[in-house]
Amino acid sequence: MTITKADLRDRVRELAEEAFHRKLISGYGDGADSNEYQLVCQGKPKHFPLAKARSFLRNLIKQAD
């Protein structure tokens, strides 16, 4: 099954919301480029490609469990 960019962005947004509510990140949002997502970690905004953002957030949430 192929995942579309819109589906990937939606999944990243869901993971970012969960990480934010768990206080694992302090902010999140769409990046300037449609292929990236911004996460605020340790007070610093970082821009990730969508797939990398999904992987980063999954690992962050998994480590917190």
C-alpha positions as CSV (number, residue, x, y, z in Angstrom):
1,M,0.0,0.0,0.0
2,T,1.4,3.4,-1.0
3,I,1.1,6.3,1.4
4,T,0.3,9.7,-0.1
5,K,2.1,12.9,1.0
6,A,-1.2,14.1,2.4
7,D,-1.6,10.9,4.5
8,L,2.0,11.1,5.7
9,R,1.5,14.8,6.7
10,D,-1.7,13.9,8.6
11,R,0.1,11.0,10.4
12,V,3.0,13.3,11.3
13,R,0.5,15.9,12.6
14,E,-1.2,13.2,14.8
15,L,2.2,12.0,16.2
16,A,3.3,15.6,16.8
17,E,0.0,16.4,18.7
18,E,0.6,13.3,20.9
19,A,4.2,14.2,21.5
20,F,3.2,17.8,22.4
21,H,0.6,16.7,24.9
22,R,3.1,14.3,26.5
23,K,5.4,17.3,26.7
24,L,8.1,15.6,24.6
25,I,8.2,18.6,22.2
26,S,7.3,22.2,22.8
27,G,5.8,23.0,19.4
28,Y,5.1,21.8,15.9
29,G,3.7,22.9,12.5
30,D,4.0,22.8,8.8
31,G,7.4,23.8,7.4
32,A,8.0,26.4,4.8
33,D,8.4,23.6,2.2
34,S,5.4,21.3,1.6
35,N,7.8,18.3,2.0
36,E,8.9,19.2,5.6
37,Y,7.5,19.6,9.1
38,Q,8.8,21.8,11.9
39,L,9.2,20.4,15.4
40,V,10.4,22.5,18.4
41,C,12.7,20.3,20.5
42,Q,14.6,21.7,23.5
43,G,13.5,25.2,22.5
44,K,15.0,25.0,19.0
45,P,12.9,24.7,15.8
46,K,14.1,22.0,13.6
47,H,12.8,21.2,10.1
48,F,12.5,17.5,9.0
49,P,11.4,15.9,5.8
50,L,8.0,14.3,6.4
51,A,9.2,10.7,6.6
52,K,12.1,11.6,8.9
53,A,9.6,13.6,11.2
54,R,7.4,10.6,11.4
55,S,10.3,8.3,12.3
56,F,11.7,10.8,14.9
57,L,8.3,11.2,16.6
58,R,7.6,7.5,16.7
59,N,11.0,6.9,18.3
60,L,10.5,9.8,20.8
61,I,7.1,8.5,21.8
62,K,8.3,4.9,22.1
63,Q,11.2,5.9,24.3
64,A,8.9,7.8,26.6
65,D,6.6,4.8,27.1
